[in-house]
Amino acid sequence: MVLTNEDFLNEIKVHFNYTDEEFKEFINNSRNQDVLSKVTELLNKTIVIEVIEAKGCNSQHKKGDKLYLDGSGNLLTKLCPKKICVYALGQIDRLVYAAHELIYAGIDPNEMRFKRVSCLDIGLECGGWGNVLMEFSMVERGSLK
């Protein structure tokens, strides 16, 4: 598919602050064209990372806490807990990456087989302080309650 919508393409160029030369390089890459053809689907999604288990968390994460990201993977800070542990946050990037790859391949990211991660702390029983286990899901933007 070759993208021809000039307004959309100009928005992309402005968004990434590309020069004319950089934008030409970007848009001439067929992989980028394929990804851009699926952007609309991501714009209508929200990524939800739910705490499944938490014990001994210095940031006080607890079961049921949720982190929200837009479909592109940007943290929606107004919907998230006031404090988010960097060691937990740093583990969800691989879930967002996998979700994007699945969408680009035409697969529902909720079908991801391994959609749980935990923070870096190994837990009290292994010499750490605690541990937080989190699970990925992707929902339609308007379905948040």
ABEGO torsion letter per residue (X at the ends): XBBABAAAAAAAAAAAGBBAAAAAAAAABAAAAAAAAAAAAAAABBBBBBBABBBGBAAGBBBGBBBBBBAAGBBBAAABBABBBAAAAAAAAAAAAAAAAAAAAGBBAAABABABBBBABAEAAAGBABBBBBBBBBBBAAABX
